[in-house]
Amino acid sequence: MPNYEIKKEIRLIGTGASPGICIGKAYLVDKEGVDIVEKYFISRKNLDSEIKRFKVAVKIATDELRAIIENAPEDVRQHTGILETHVALLKDKMLYDKTIETIKNERVNAEWALKKVVSGIKTLFQDISDSYLKERSDDITHVSDRIMRFLIGTEKINIGEIDKRVILVAKDLSPADASQIQLDKVMGFLTDHGGRTSHTSIIARTLEVPAVLGLGNATQIINNDDGLIIDGTTGIVILHATDQTLSEYKELKARFEEHKAFLSRGCHLKAETLDGLSLQIMGNIELPEEVVSVLDHGGDGIGLYRTEFQYLARNEFPGEDELFDKYKDVVEVMSQRPVTIRTLDINGDKAVANSSGSDEANPALGLRAIRYCLKRPDIFRTQLRAILRAAAFGNVRILIPMISSLDEIRETKKLLNEAADSLEKEGKAYNKNIQFGIMIEVPSAVIMADVMAQETDFFSIGTNDLIQYTLAIDRGNREVANLYHPFHPAILRMIKHVTDVGKEKGIKVFMCGEMAGDPFNIPLLLGLGIDELSMNPQSIPAVKNMIRSLKVEDARHFINEALKQTTTMDVIKLVEASFGDMLGQT
């Protein structure tokens, strides 16, 4: 009798990067990799030819990326800006010049010099607590890997040439790799590395293919043609699923697709409660190309335009015209819909190569965001001028992050006025009459909200940092991440205080943190009196649908009960008991 091996079901947990479920066969795409690099020394007479070898590899990598951009499928054409950034990084002084300098000075082979330079660049990002900023180091890795493949001679990944229905399994996928996905062939993908805020993740959500990233060692466990289930919503990957598991996930997949189609049909309807309250539902973006996704998912505007990407991993600060062009692109596409541009929110010493300063032991509590900008007014003025110029082309609001004192607001407004005056003298088109808002993400801003309201046009609550700073929890730390929750009674009371101040002082209160994008939270946020919500574009349809299922009067009565609860679990149970039926339909 034949001896059939019965393989045990294995479940792997990663980060759900793009929602949805797919069931199919594994297709490993990068078994060779470029991780192992040998070091050897180059004689003086061969240094020029070694440098030339590096330059040729960069040229080939550039040409290949250009070809990918030109041939990008319609679905990802809006994200070619990400790939253009990778083209620019190939010749960035920090990467290109430094590698050539290392080959010359240390007389080492190009592969080793490149690896050393990239390791140095990545240390710039190590102490950044913000996951979005930290994952920008992935872009450097993807670009250097592309050069390295040509130096070493390993085969490139030909994702566009896959000719069967598969699930991609890789150590990592660059945005260029992901952009070559043919939707009729690739059902989804999983990777060992990466996270939800990576550019690969953004492209996966644009393509609407399920994806789970950051699995650690999946490529060591999974073999070609192994049966896989990917749940991109929960971050679960199932290998060798039992018949029962397979049946369960087929049903879940059918329900997910049906519900997704339902939400899509209603995404352009207004977010209006059953008793007539309308809310603006906005999108969060980091790149101009994401504007299309906001509009496609029914967004009413841009509630948070993160501006950090243009500053990261480069040897010089972006100029005013470069910033202006990017902002103007977004503003013009959005027409008269609001575009909320948040000013630079990074630790400058870690993220910008030519920024001087000593290492900080705790950068999350150090020189970041508005603190950095006020210490470097030359850099800040450049951005403020670019924002004011872009405001001449549409409906722009300016948002200042990590405000902790009234002095910071006044100093910022002074610099904004100076920027406007300088543009006036130069005769450049600009618009000074834009709404001025601050992020509420530090407990001191909550406590001083009544005073700060007198100097601002709106508040925008950044729940990610507000929860972290209030509860003294680093959500990236696995030991305490379970304690990080937006339903902590202290967080709800803080939000209530801010919305009460807003009503008393006559200013709007928005929310742009992750709390805003979960339908489960909407009954609480409606009851608390948030005026506008901003979120990942893909979350917009479900949130709008939830709002249309509720009465604001019920939510206001409910919040009185919720604020009496003394533990996070008590709040969760109350939401489930009061709105469980509705939440099950979102």
MILUM-191821 format. One record per residue (C-alpha): x, y, z. Coordinates in steps of 0.1 Angstrom, whole numbers. Layout:
R, X, Y, Z
...
//
This chain:
R, 0, 0, 0
R, 12, 35, -7
R, 24, 55, 23
R, 7, 89, 23
R, 21, 115, 46
R, -5, 134, 65
R, 9, 169, 72
R, -2, 187, 104
R, -20, 220, 100
R, 3, 249, 108
R, -8, 285, 116
R, 16, 314, 112
R, 8, 349, 126
R, 20, 380, 109
R, 7, 415, 101
R, -25, 418, 81
R, -13, 443, 54
R, -42, 440, 29
R, -76, 426, 39
R, -93, 396, 22
R, -89, 358, 20
R, -73, 337, -6
R, -68, 299, -9
R, -42, 284, -32
R, -8, 269, -39
R, 25, 285, -27
R, 49, 299, -52
R, 83, 308, -37
R, 100, 336, -56
R, 133, 344, -41
R, 150, 313, -27
R, 184, 326, -38
R, 183, 360, -21
R, 212, 384, -18
R, 219, 381, 19
R, 253, 364, 18
R, 281, 388, 6
R, 318, 380, 7
R, 344, 407, 14
R, 376, 408, -6
R, 402, 435, -13
R, 408, 452, -46
R, 442, 462, -58
R, 449, 499, -66
R, 451, 492, -103
R, 417, 475, -103
R, 398, 501, -83
R, 385, 520, -113
R, 371, 489, -129
R, 355, 479, -96
R, 338, 513, -94
R, 327, 510, -130
R, 312, 476, -121
R, 292, 492, -94
R, 281, 521, -117
R, 270, 496, -144
R, 249, 476, -119
R, 232, 509, -108
R, 226, 517, -145
R, 210, 483, -152
R, 189, 486, -120
R, 177, 520, -131
R, 168, 509, -166
R, 149, 479, -152
R, 129, 502, -128
R, 122, 526, -156
R, 108, 497, -177
R, 86, 486, -148
R, 73, 521, -145
R, 65, 524, -182
R, 48, 490, -182
R, 29, 493, -149
R, -6, 479, -150
R, -35, 504, -148
R, -42, 493, -113
R, -9, 504, -99
R, -2, 534, -122
R, -12, 557, -94
R, 17, 544, -74
R, 45, 549, -99
R, 56, 578, -77
R, 69, 552, -52
R, 89, 536, -79
R, 102, 570, -91
R, 114, 575, -56
R, 133, 542, -58
R, 149, 555, -91
R, 160, 586, -73
R, 174, 566, -44
R, 196, 546, -68
R, 216, 578, -75
R, 212, 594, -40
R, 245, 607, -27
R, 240, 589, 6
R, 239, 556, -12
R, 256, 560, -46
R, 285, 584, -37
R, 291, 568, -3
R, 295, 533, -19
R, 320, 546, -44
R, 339, 564, -16
R, 340, 532, 4
R, 353, 512, -25
R, 381, 538, -30
R, 390, 544, 6
R, 388, 508, 19
R, 398, 491, -14
R, 369, 466, -10
R, 346, 449, -35
R, 315, 468, -46
R, 291, 442, -30
R, 308, 446, 5
R, 309, 484, 1
R, 272, 486, -7
R, 263, 463, 21
R, 283, 484, 46
R, 268, 517, 34
R, 233, 504, 36
R, 238, 491, 71
R, 250, 526, 81
R, 219, 542, 65
R, 196, 517, 83
R, 210, 526, 117
R, 195, 561, 111
R, 161, 546, 114
R, 167, 522, 143
R, 156, 545, 171
R, 125, 559, 154
R, 95, 547, 173
R, 70, 555, 146
R, 64, 524, 125
R, 57, 543, 93
R, 90, 561, 95
R, 109, 530, 106
R, 97, 511, 76
R, 111, 537, 52
R, 144, 518, 57
R, 127, 491, 36
R, 129, 513, 6
R, 167, 515, 10
R, 169, 477, 13
R, 148, 472, -18
R, 169, 495, -39
R, 202, 481, -27
R, 190, 445, -32
R, 182, 454, -68
R, 218, 467, -73
R, 232, 437, -54
R, 214, 412, -76
R, 233, 425, -107
R, 266, 426, -88
R, 263, 390, -76
R, 246, 377, -107
R, 215, 362, -91
R, 183, 359, -111
R, 158, 386, -108
R, 122, 379, -97
R, 99, 377, -128
R, 66, 381, -111
R, 50, 394, -143
R, 59, 361, -160
R, 41, 338, -136
R, 16, 318, -157
R, -6, 300, -131
R, -29, 310, -102
R, -6, 311, -71
R, 1, 327, -37
R, 35, 344, -37
R, 58, 335, -8
R, 89, 357, -4
R, 114, 369, 22
R, 105, 404, 10
R, 88, 420, -20
R, 98, 455, -31
R, 71, 479, -44
R, 86, 473, -79
R, 80, 435, -75
R, 45, 440, -61
R, 36, 464, -90
R, 43, 436, -115
R, 16, 414, -100
R, -10, 402, -126
R, -43, 400, -108
R, -55, 370, -129
R, -24, 350, -117
R, -15, 361, -82
R, -42, 357, -56
R, -22, 372, -27
R, 12, 371, -11
R, 30, 367, 22
R, 65, 378, 32
R, 90, 372, 61
R, 97, 410, 64
R, 77, 442, 61
R, 48, 458, 79
R, 14, 475, 74
R, 29, 509, 66
R, 54, 497, 40
R, 50, 508, 4
R, 46, 472, -6
R, 16, 470, 17
R, 2, 502, 2
R, 4, 487, -33
R, -12, 454, -21
R, -42, 474, -7
R, -45, 493, -40
R, -45, 460, -59
R, -69, 447, -33
R, -50, 414, -30
R, -48, 397, 4
R, -14, 401, 20
R, 3, 391, 53
R, 38, 405, 60
R, 63, 402, 88
R, 60, 364, 93
R, 96, 360, 102
R, 105, 326, 89
R, 77, 316, 66
R, 100, 309, 36
R, 119, 283, 57
R, 86, 264, 64
R, 67, 267, 32
R, 76, 248, 0
R, 65, 253, -36
R, 30, 240, -42
R, 21, 237, -5
R, -16, 245, 1
R, -20, 279, 18
R, -48, 301, 32
R, -40, 338, 36
R, -63, 359, 58
R, -50, 395, 52
R, -76, 409, 77
R, -63, 390, 108
R, -28, 384, 96
R, -31, 346, 98
R, -15, 322, 73
R, -26, 285, 74
R, -4, 258, 59
R, -17, 223, 52
R, -52, 232, 63
R, -75, 204, 74
R, -107, 198, 54
R, -127, 215, 82
R, -105, 246, 82
R, -106, 247, 44
R, -144, 246, 44
R, -146, 273, 71
R, -123, 297, 52
R, -141, 291, 19
R, -173, 303, 36
R, -155, 332, 52
R, -141, 342, 18
R, -175, 341, 1
R, -190, 363, 29
R, -160, 387, 27
R, -164, 392, -10
R, -202, 396, -8
R, -198, 422, 20
R, -170, 440, 2
R, -192, 444, -29
R, -220, 457, -7
R, -198, 483, 9
R, -183, 493, -25
R, -218, 500, -39
R, -225, 525, -11
R, -191, 541, -6
R, -200, 573, -25
R, -232, 579, -4
R, -230, 605, 24
R, -220, 594, 59
R, -253, 604, 74
R, -269, 589, 106
R, -305, 577, 106
R, -315, 609, 124
R, -298, 632, 99
R, -263, 641, 112
R, -237, 642, 84
R, -200, 636, 90
R, -171, 642, 67
R, -151, 610, 62
R, -116, 617, 50
R, -85, 597, 39
R, -50, 596, 54
R, -22, 596, 28
R, 16, 598, 26
R, 21, 600, -11
R, 3, 621, -38
R, -5, 590, -57
R, -28, 578, -29
R, -53, 606, -36
R, -69, 584, -62
R, -76, 557, -36
R, -92, 582, -13
R, -116, 593, -41
R, -123, 558, -53
R, -133, 547, -18
R, -157, 577, -13
R, -135, 600, 8
R, -147, 636, 13
R, -111, 650, 14
R, -77, 645, 29
R, -78, 646, 67
R, -40, 638, 71
R, -13, 643, 45
R, 19, 630, 61
R, 48, 649, 46
R, 78, 630, 60
R, 86, 607, 30
R, 103, 635, 10
R, 127, 641, 39
R, 138, 606, 46
R, 171, 588, 38
R, 185, 615, 17
R, 216, 637, 19
R, 199, 670, 16
R, 166, 686, 26
R, 140, 690, -1
R, 137, 724, -16
R, 106, 746, -16
R, 98, 740, -52
R, 100, 702, -48
R, 77, 703, -18
R, 53, 727, -35
R, 50, 705, -66
R, 40, 675, -45
R, 15, 695, -24
R, 0, 712, -54
R, -6, 678, -72
R, -27, 667, -42
R, -46, 700, -38
R, -55, 702, -75
R, -67, 666, -78
R, -89, 671, -47
R, -103, 703, -62
R, -123, 721, -35
R, -123, 692, -11
R, -102, 698, 21
R, -65, 688, 21
R, -50, 688, 56
R, -12, 690, 53
R, 6, 680, 85
R, 40, 696, 89
R, 72, 676, 93
R, 68, 649, 120
R, 101, 632, 124
R, 132, 631, 146
R, 154, 651, 122
R, 187, 639, 136
R, 179, 603, 128
R, 160, 607, 95
R, 180, 632, 76
R, 216, 624, 69
R, 231, 658, 70
R, 213, 669, 102
R, 238, 674, 131
R, 231, 665, 166
R, 238, 638, 193
R, 220, 605, 195
R, 189, 606, 217
R, 183, 578, 243
R, 145, 581, 238
R, 136, 598, 206
R, 99, 594, 210
R, 102, 619, 239
R, 129, 640, 223
R, 135, 664, 195
R, 108, 654, 171
R, 79, 670, 151
R, 72, 707, 160
R, 102, 707, 185
R, 126, 699, 157
R, 109, 723, 133
R, 111, 752, 158
R, 148, 744, 165
R, 154, 745, 127
R, 133, 774, 115
R, 152, 775, 81
R, 138, 740, 73
R, 104, 748, 87
R, 100, 781, 67
R, 107, 762, 35
R, 79, 738, 42
R, 55, 766, 54
R, 62, 786, 22
R, 55, 755, 0
R, 22, 749, 19
R, 10, 785, 15
R, 18, 784, -22
R, -1, 752, -27
R, -30, 767, -8
R, -35, 791, -38
R, -48, 761, -58
R, -75, 747, -35
R, -88, 741, 0
R, -58, 736, 23
R, -56, 733, 60
R, -23, 732, 80
R, -19, 708, 109
R, 9, 710, 135
R, 20, 678, 152
R, 30, 671, 188
R, 20, 704, 203
R, 25, 704, 240
R, 24, 741, 249
R, 8, 774, 239
R, 43, 789, 232
R, 48, 763, 204
R, 15, 774, 187
R, 24, 811, 189
R, 59, 806, 176
R, 46, 785, 147
R, 20, 811, 138
R, 48, 838, 139
R, 69, 817, 114
R, 38, 811, 92
R, 31, 849, 91
R, 68, 855, 82
R, 66, 829, 54
R, 35, 847, 40
R, 52, 881, 42
R, 82, 868, 23
R, 60, 854, -4
R, 41, 886, -7
R, 74, 906, -12
R, 85, 882, -38
R, 52, 884, -57
R, 45, 847, -55
R, 10, 833, -55
R, -1, 821, -21
R, -31, 819, 2
R, -26, 830, 38
R, -62, 825, 48
R, -60, 788, 55
R, -73, 770, 86
R, -47, 764, 113
R, -50, 732, 134
R, -30, 713, 160
R, -27, 676, 167
R, -40, 666, 201
R, -16, 637, 209
R, 1, 648, 241
R, -17, 648, 275
R, -6, 684, 282
R, -25, 695, 250
R, -57, 678, 263
R, -54, 695, 297
R, -47, 729, 280
R, -72, 725, 252
R, -94, 754, 264
R, -64, 778, 261
R, -51, 763, 229
R, -86, 766, 213
R, -83, 803, 213
R, -53, 802, 190
R, -65, 775, 166
R, -92, 768, 140
R, -95, 731, 147
R, -82, 702, 167
R, -72, 668, 152
R, -69, 640, 177
R, -40, 616, 169
R, -50, 586, 190
R, -19, 565, 182
R, 4, 588, 201
R, -22, 600, 226
R, -28, 564, 238
R, 10, 557, 238
R, 19, 588, 259
R, -11, 586, 282
R, -8, 550, 291
R, 30, 549, 290
R, 29, 520, 265
R, 51, 514, 235
R, 28, 495, 213
R, 58, 481, 194
R, 69, 463, 226
R, 53, 428, 226
R, 55, 427, 264
R, 30, 455, 269
R, 13, 459, 235
R, -18, 441, 248
R, -24, 470, 272
R, -26, 495, 243
R, -63, 500, 237
R, -84, 530, 226
R, -112, 520, 249
R, -92, 526, 281
R, -115, 548, 302
R, -88, 574, 305
R, -86, 578, 267
R, -124, 581, 264
R, -125, 608, 291
R, -97, 627, 274
R, -115, 627, 241
R, -147, 638, 258
R, -128, 667, 274
R, -114, 678, 240
R, -148, 676, 222
R, -165, 695, 251
R, -139, 722, 248
R, -144, 723, 210
R, -181, 729, 214
R, -176, 755, 241
R, -150, 774, 221
R, -168, 769, 187
R, -140, 750, 169
R, -143, 716, 152
R, -127, 684, 166
R, -114, 658, 141
R, -98, 624, 146
R, -70, 610, 123
R, -55, 582, 144
R, -62, 545, 138
R, -92, 546, 162
R, -111, 566, 136
R, -109, 538, 110
R, -125, 509, 129
R, -164, 505, 126
R, -164, 490, 161
R, -154, 524, 175
R, -180, 545, 156
R, -208, 544, 182
R, -184, 558, 208
R, -170, 584, 185
R, -204, 596, 174
R, -215, 598, 211
R, -183, 617, 220
R, -191, 643, 193
R, -162, 640, 169
R, -170, 662, 139
R, -148, 645, 112
R, -130, 612, 109
R, -99, 605, 88
R, -85, 570, 80
R, -68, 546, 57
R, -87, 550, 24
R, -97, 513, 24
R, -115, 517, 57
R, -138, 545, 44
R, -167, 524, 30
R, -171, 503, 62
R, -170, 534, 84
R, -196, 553, 63
R, -218, 522, 63
R, -217, 520, 101
R, -226, 557, 105
R, -256, 552, 82
R, -268, 524, 105
R, -268, 545, 137
R, -288, 573, 153
R, -266, 600, 169
R, -292, 604, 196
R, -287, 568, 206
R, -249, 572, 205
R, -251, 603, 228
R, -272, 584, 254
R, -248, 554, 251
R, -217, 575, 257
R, -230, 585, 292
R, -230, 548, 301
R, -196, 541, 285
R, -180, 569, 305
R, -191, 553, 337
R, -172, 521, 330
R, -139, 517, 349
R, -120, 491, 327
R, -113, 486, 291
R, -131, 452, 290
R, -162, 468, 306
R, -163, 493, 277
R, -158, 465, 251
R, -186, 444, 266
R, -209, 474, 266
R, -203, 482, 230
R, -209, 446, 220
R, -241, 444, 241
R, -255, 476, 227
R, -244, 475, 190
R, -233, 439, 185
R, -259, 432, 158
R, -249, 462, 137
R, -212, 456, 142
R, -216, 420, 129
R, -228, 435, 96
R, -199, 458, 90
//
